[in-house]
Amino acid sequence: MRKRGQASVEMIIIIAVLLIILIVVVRLNSESLSFSNRINDEGKGKILLDDLENGINKVYRQGVGAKTKIYSGVPDNVQSLNISGSSMKLTFVSGVTFFKNFNFNLSGDFNVNEGNRFFFIESGDDSISISLDGNITSTTSTSTTSTSTTTTTLPTLTNTTVFYDGFENWNDNSCEHEGLWTDCDDGDGYIEKNNDEYNGSKSVRFKNHDADDDYLIKCVDVSSYSETFVNFYWKISGLDSGEYGKLEVKNTTTSYTEIFDSGEGSTSYTEKLIDITSYISTNTCVKFHVLASSGSDRFYVDDFRIIGQS
């Protein structure tokens, strides 16, 4: 009887130890995932500040009255984006903060939520103004002794996602896009979903295309919009000199024109925003195609959007 009791106690101890180990492993995995997400968010935050910096410097170089707009993403877990004096500060809820400093004054006051959006930037006499809605207040000199404040209103634009594919719903075989795209031909290689993603859990991967006879095409009616853009994230793996991932566009009256060429570019995901307003029509088509001569040469796309503005 004592042996049975002893065995029961030993079993309880073993189970308790296993439970403790399981709890520790789960906690470590959770902390690892949380850290990974934080690093990813912070990377996106740096991209946002870089995009804003490029837009700000652009209108500053062009002089008073210059305007531009940029399309960039605000990552999750942002606490604030503050603009004060000649500095721009992005703060995360974790307390991590990134700065951009300029040699001129900035102005802007807005709340930012997670997601992609347009930022409107204008160069005034006294500062560079940043706005989310196109209403930019700038200070304009009226004489050598006084100034007046005027409000410049850029066109009020409504952004509509005409088409989106995060490639989450593709099936396992090449070109199985579940009817999302207008046409797909994998040529002598593969156009398939893949788990090397920028966002979500999937992307699309082009590989093994020796002849550049592959294509992935989407055609949409954007005739009701005043401006149109394509927006996507891309990267390459192993592409050699002369190899590429390309994007082309056409409308009802033109043939395909190249608007993007990856070359031997980035091996980490990079955002691309391209204005295709000049191709607006009732049947505007965009086409990806790739030259990647071996199985280790690949081109990836994720979070692909066609955006209409009206």
BAMILUM-104922 format. One line per field, with one value per residue (C-alpha): x negated, y, z; residue in three letters; residue number from 1. Coordinates in Angstrom, 3 decimals. Each point is the difference from the previous one (the first is absolute). Layout:
<recs>
px: (X, ...)
py: (Y, ...)
pz: (Z, ...)
rest: (Ala, ...)
nr: (NUM, ...)
</recs>
This chain:
<recs>
px: (0.000, -2.856, -1.579, 3.262, 0.273, -3.600, 0.567, 3.055, -1.958, -2.816, 2.489, 1.550, -3.456, -0.853, 3.275, -0.575, -3.516, 1.286, 2.705, -2.578, -2.194, 3.002, 0.935, -3.580, -0.195, 3.339, -1.060, -3.355, 1.708, 2.478, -2.793, -1.942, 3.049, 0.670, -3.620, 0.139, 3.207, -1.543, -3.092, 2.219, 2.100, -3.115, -1.360, 3.247, -0.252, -3.434, 1.384, 2.836, -2.444, -2.245, 2.994, 1.040, -3.579, -0.270, 3.269, -0.943, -3.433, 1.557, 2.369, -2.688, -2.338, 2.790, 0.767, 3.017, 3.334, -1.319, 2.325, -0.201, 1.726, -1.492, 1.626, -1.479, 0.968, 0.385, -0.984, 1.861, -0.732, -0.839, 0.757, -0.595, -1.571, -1.006, -1.235, -1.586, -2.507, -2.444, 0.536, 2.328, 0.386, 1.654, 0.703, 1.150, 2.006, -3.124, -1.765, -2.300, -0.339, -1.414, -0.920, -0.521, -1.625, 0.022, -1.673, 3.373, 3.287, 2.839, 3.666, 2.801, 2.377, 1.876, 0.728, -1.241, 1.559, -1.398, 0.309, -1.052, 0.973, -0.965, -1.941, 0.259, -3.094, -0.391, -2.864, 0.934, -1.994, -0.725, 0.403, 0.755, 3.557, 1.208, 3.673, 2.117, 3.054, -1.455, 0.766, -3.376, -0.440, -3.043, -1.308, -0.421, -1.835, 2.113, -2.609, -3.356, 1.704, 2.989, 1.160, 3.370, 1.094, 1.738, 1.407, -0.783, 2.454, -1.243, 2.637, 2.069, -0.639, 1.743, -2.267, 1.629, -1.686, 1.111, -1.859, -1.969, -1.771, -2.035, -0.318, 1.475, 2.749, -2.046, -0.031, -3.189, -0.592, -1.523, 2.354, 2.869, 1.153, 3.692, 1.119, -1.491, -2.199, 1.061, -2.618, -2.981, -2.515, -2.973, -1.925, -2.995, 0.014, 2.326, 2.236, 1.134, 0.873, -2.840, -0.479, -2.856, 2.414, -0.086, 3.429, 2.425, -1.298, -0.417, -1.512, -0.267, -3.308, -1.256, -2.791, -1.823, 0.918, -2.734, 1.875, 1.998, 3.167, 1.978, 2.537, 2.506, 2.585, 2.764, 2.364, 2.383, 2.347, -1.422, 1.726, 1.969, -3.133, -2.033, -3.259, -1.129, -2.961, -1.440, -1.530, -1.840, -2.912, -2.711, -3.375, -2.356, -2.130, -3.033, 0.715, -3.118, -1.030, 2.573, 2.765, 3.008, 3.554, 1.957, 3.393, 1.650, 3.242, 2.288, 3.452, 2.539, -2.079, -3.606, -2.215, -1.834, -2.536, -2.555, 0.475, -2.149, -3.181, -1.458, -3.396, -2.255, 1.684, 1.095, -0.145, 2.339, 3.547, 0.213, 3.163, 0.693, 2.652, 0.438, 2.290, 1.865, 2.454, -0.993, 1.281, 3.502, 2.608, 2.890, -2.498, -3.332, -2.277, -3.156, -2.305, -2.804, -2.571, -3.369, -3.327, -1.587, -2.054, -0.362, 1.995, -1.893, 0.733, 3.323, 2.192, 2.612, 3.034, 2.359, 2.854, 0.748, 2.535, 1.502, 1.200, 2.416, 0.427, 3.028)
py: (0.000, 2.363, -0.683, 0.906, 3.178, 0.862, -0.612, 2.270, 2.788, -0.380, 0.149, 3.175, 1.552, -0.949, 1.461, 3.186, 0.361, -0.548, 2.627, 2.480, -0.690, 0.441, 3.315, 1.261, -1.031, 1.657, 3.172, 0.095, -0.520, 2.759, 2.376, -0.918, 0.685, 3.275, 1.069, -0.963, 2.016, 2.979, -0.092, -0.242, 2.995, 2.038, -0.786, 1.258, 3.114, 0.782, -0.403, 2.439, 2.636, -0.522, 0.462, 3.195, 1.275, -0.536, 1.853, 2.853, 0.454, -0.112, 2.951, 1.905, -0.177, 1.106, 3.118, 1.808, -1.295, -3.409, -2.867, -3.753, -3.011, -3.287, -3.341, -1.821, -2.403, 0.688, -3.147, -1.494, 1.058, 3.625, 2.301, 3.313, 1.796, 3.456, 2.882, 2.881, 2.636, -1.635, -3.552, -2.893, -2.672, -3.419, -1.687, -3.582, -1.222, -1.938, 3.319, -0.387, 3.326, 0.955, 3.547, 1.904, 3.432, 2.699, 3.361, 1.745, 0.143, -2.496, 0.274, -2.511, -1.344, -3.254, -3.420, -3.025, -3.446, -3.232, -0.416, 1.461, 3.576, 3.118, 2.819, 3.459, 2.205, 3.679, 2.467, 3.365, 3.146, -1.007, -3.773, -3.231, -1.086, -3.605, -0.979, -3.127, 1.581, 2.419, 3.133, 1.607, 3.198, 2.069, 3.431, 2.428, 3.325, 3.050, 2.685, 0.483, 0.621, -2.317, -3.480, -1.587, -3.612, -1.550, -3.458, -1.781, -2.779, -2.790, -2.033, -2.080, -3.556, -3.240, -3.030, -3.220, -3.385, -1.173, -3.305, -1.719, -3.341, -1.058, -3.474, -1.680, -1.741, -1.513, -3.790, -2.047, -0.485, 2.507, 2.784, -1.199, 3.486, -0.893, 2.399, 3.091, 0.860, 0.462, -2.341, -2.047, -2.067, -1.509, -0.612, -2.239, 0.637, 0.576, 2.790, -1.231, 0.997, -0.149, 0.520, 2.505, 2.864, 3.706, 0.013, -2.730, -3.507, -0.172, 1.793, -0.884, -1.373, -0.112, -2.543, -2.017, 2.288, -0.467, 1.446, 2.932, -1.530, 0.220, 2.607, 0.931, 2.523, 2.009, 2.228, 2.468, 2.833, 3.175, 2.462, 1.589, 1.098, 3.170, -1.673, -3.619, -1.702, -3.465, -0.815, -3.188, -1.489, -1.932, -1.660, -2.257, -3.029, -1.022, 1.998, 0.379, 2.809, 0.403, -1.767, 1.838, 0.196, 2.544, 1.692, 1.438, 1.917, 0.689, 1.391, -0.343, 2.052, -0.840, -3.062, -1.128, 2.474, -0.895, 1.918, -2.065, -2.086, -1.676, -0.687, -1.597, 2.205, -0.556, -3.370, 1.318, 1.180, 3.518, 2.018, 1.389, 2.597, 0.821, 2.625, -1.496, 2.885, 0.461, -3.534, 0.473, -1.739, -2.444, -2.835, 0.861, -3.030, -0.599, -2.930, -1.553, -2.127, -1.348, -1.238, -2.215, -2.756, -2.540, -1.411, 2.164, 3.197, 1.402, 3.095, 0.589, 2.298, 0.600, 2.345, 1.064, 2.835, 2.084, 3.274, 2.461, 3.618, 2.167)
pz: (0.000, 0.867, -3.392, -1.731, 2.021, -0.724, -3.725, 0.052, 1.664, -2.511, -2.875, 1.413, 0.304, -3.585, -1.295, 1.990, -1.404, -3.543, 0.524, 1.252, -3.031, -2.317, 1.627, -0.321, -3.678, -0.817, 1.771, -1.794, -3.356, 0.795, 0.982, -3.143, -2.207, 1.799, -0.498, -3.690, -0.500, 1.767, -2.203, -3.086, 1.122, 0.725, -3.457, -1.535, 2.163, -1.419, -3.525, 0.831, 1.259, -3.044, -2.327, 1.793, -0.022, -3.757, -0.626, 2.329, -1.589, -3.465, 0.579, 1.933, -3.009, -2.353, 2.030, 1.460, -1.259, -1.039, 0.892, -0.034, 1.473, 1.085, 0.693, 2.972, 2.743, 3.710, 1.935, 2.917, 3.592, -0.851, 2.914, -1.767, -2.939, 1.201, -2.134, 1.882, -1.029, -2.367, 1.288, -0.725, 2.697, -0.290, 3.349, 0.559, 2.986, 1.022, 0.527, -3.017, -1.811, -3.403, -1.059, -3.222, 0.265, -2.669, -0.583, -0.319, 1.894, -0.351, 0.944, 0.302, 2.620, -0.563, 1.425, -1.887, 0.081, -1.377, -3.766, -3.336, -0.807, -1.921, 1.648, -1.597, 0.208, -0.960, 0.157, 1.556, 0.773, 3.577, 0.142, -1.769, 0.841, 0.219, -0.026, -0.316, -1.649, -2.529, 2.056, 0.601, 1.977, -0.886, 0.973, -2.872, 0.222, -0.947, 0.697, 1.663, 3.341, 0.156, -0.952, -0.614, 0.312, -2.991, -0.589, -3.244, -0.790, -2.191, -1.846, 2.415, -1.099, 0.828, -0.243, -1.181, -0.159, -3.427, 0.287, 2.755, 0.305, 3.018, -1.595, 3.074, -1.994, -2.795, -0.240, 0.055, -3.724, -2.404, -1.195, 2.235, 0.981, 0.470, -2.718, 1.630, -2.979, -3.614, -1.449, 1.137, -1.955, 1.822, -3.238, 0.646, 3.746, 2.942, 1.269, 3.389, 3.523, 2.496, 3.725, -0.376, 0.560, 0.784, 1.643, 1.027, -0.671, -3.798, -2.989, -3.686, -1.285, -3.590, -0.525, -2.662, -2.913, -2.600, -2.980, 1.468, -1.463, 3.251, 1.054, 2.692, -1.219, 1.641, -2.019, 1.668, -0.899, 1.564, -2.342, 2.859, 1.889, -0.419, 1.038, 0.243, 1.669, 0.478, 3.369, 0.971, 1.936, -1.830, 0.406, -1.943, 0.829, -2.011, -3.156, -2.132, -2.308, -2.757, 1.964, 1.393, 1.164, -2.040, 0.100, -3.104, -0.583, -2.942, -0.694, -2.796, -2.454, 0.905, 0.044, 3.137, 1.400, 2.665, 3.263, 2.385, -0.264, 3.087, -1.546, 2.596, 2.635, 3.562, 1.765, 2.699, -0.614, -1.413, -0.622, -3.466, -0.897, -3.694, -1.530, -2.982, -0.427, -3.647, -0.673, 1.449, -2.162, 0.130, -0.366, 1.585, 0.357, 2.035, -0.705, 2.038, -1.811, 1.084, -1.347, 2.668, -1.557, 2.808, 2.899, 2.477, -1.964, 1.162, 0.040, 2.727, 0.195, 2.927, 0.941, -3.574, -0.421, -2.751, 1.541, -1.565, 1.119, -0.615)
rest: (Met, Arg, Lys, Arg, Gly, Gln, Ala, Ser, Val, Glu, Met, Ile, Ile, Ile, Ile, Ala, Val, Leu, Leu, Ile, Ile, Leu, Ile, Val, Val, Val, Arg, Leu, Asn, Ser, Glu, Ser, Leu, Ser, Phe, Ser, Asn, Arg, Ile, Asn, Asp, Glu, Gly, Lys, Gly, Lys, Ile, Leu, Leu, Asp, Asp, Leu, Glu, Asn, Gly, Ile, Asn, Lys, Val, Tyr, Arg, Gln, Gly, Val, Gly, Ala, Lys, Thr, Lys, Ile, Tyr, Ser, Gly, Val, Pro, Asp, Asn, Val, Gln, Ser, Leu, Asn, Ile, Ser, Gly, Ser, Ser, Met, Lys, Leu, Thr, Phe, Val, Ser, Gly, Val, Thr, Phe, Phe, Lys, Asn, Phe, Asn, Phe, Asn, Leu, Ser, Gly, Asp, Phe, Asn, Val, Asn, Glu, Gly, Asn, Arg, Phe, Phe, Phe, Ile, Glu, Ser, Gly, Asp, Asp, Ser, Ile, Ser, Ile, Ser, Leu, Asp, Gly, Asn, Ile, Thr, Ser, Thr, Thr, Ser, Thr, Ser, Thr, Thr, Ser, Thr, Ser, Thr, Thr, Thr, Thr, Thr, Leu, Pro, Thr, Leu, Thr, Asn, Thr, Thr, Val, Phe, Tyr, Asp, Gly, Phe, Glu, Asn, Trp, Asn, Asp, Asn, Ser, Cys, Glu, His, Glu, Gly, Leu, Trp, Thr, Asp, Cys, Asp, Asp, Gly, Asp, Gly, Tyr, Ile, Glu, Lys, Asn, Asn, Asp, Glu, Tyr, Asn, Gly, Ser, Lys, Ser, Val, Arg, Phe, Lys, Asn, His, Asp, Ala, Asp, Asp, Asp, Tyr, Leu, Ile, Lys, Cys, Val, Asp, Val, Ser, Ser, Tyr, Ser, Glu, Thr, Phe, Val, Asn, Phe, Tyr, Trp, Lys, Ile, Ser, Gly, Leu, Asp, Ser, Gly, Glu, Tyr, Gly, Lys, Leu, Glu, Val, Lys, Asn, Thr, Thr, Thr, Ser, Tyr, Thr, Glu, Ile, Phe, Asp, Ser, Gly, Glu, Gly, Ser, Thr, Ser, Tyr, Thr, Glu, Lys, Leu, Ile, Asp, Ile, Thr, Ser, Tyr, Ile, Ser, Thr, Asn, Thr, Cys, Val, Lys, Phe, His, Val, Leu, Ala, Ser, Ser, Gly, Ser, Asp, Arg, Phe, Tyr, Val, Asp, Asp, Phe, Arg, Ile, Ile, Gly, Gln, Ser)
nr: (1, 2, 3, 4, 5, 6, 7, 8, 9, 10, 11, 12, 13, 14, 15, 16, 17, 18, 19, 20, 21, 22, 23, 24, 25, 26, 27, 28, 29, 30, 31, 32, 33, 34, 35, 36, 37, 38, 39, 40, 41, 42, 43, 44, 45, 46, 47, 48, 49, 50, 51, 52, 53, 54, 55, 56, 57, 58, 59, 60, 61, 62, 63, 64, 65, 66, 67, 68, 69, 70, 71, 72, 73, 74, 75, 76, 77, 78, 79, 80, 81, 82, 83, 84, 85, 86, 87, 88, 89, 90, 91, 92, 93, 94, 95, 96, 97, 98, 99, 100, 101, 102, 103, 104, 105, 106, 107, 108, 109, 110, 111, 112, 113, 114, 115, 116, 117, 118, 119, 120, 121, 122, 123, 124, 125, 126, 127, 128, 129, 130, 131, 132, 133, 134, 135, 136, 137, 138, 139, 140, 141, 142, 143, 144, 145, 146, 147, 148, 149, 150, 151, 152, 153, 154, 155, 156, 157, 158, 159, 160, 161, 162, 163, 164, 165, 166, 167, 168, 169, 170, 171, 172, 173, 174, 175, 176, 177, 178, 179, 180, 181, 182, 183, 184, 185, 186, 187, 188, 189, 190, 191, 192, 193, 194, 195, 196, 197, 198, 199, 200, 201, 202, 203, 204, 205, 206, 207, 208, 209, 210, 211, 212, 213, 214, 215, 216, 217, 218, 219, 220, 221, 222, 223, 224, 225, 226, 227, 228, 229, 230, 231, 232, 233, 234, 235, 236, 237, 238, 239, 240, 241, 242, 243, 244, 245, 246, 247, 248, 249, 250, 251, 252, 253, 254, 255, 256, 257, 258, 259, 260, 261, 262, 263, 264, 265, 266, 267, 268, 269, 270, 271, 272, 273, 274, 275, 276, 277, 278, 279, 280, 281, 282, 283, 284, 285, 286, 287, 288, 289, 290, 291, 292, 293, 294, 295, 296, 297, 298, 299, 300, 301, 302, 303, 304, 305, 306, 307, 308, 309, 310)
</recs>
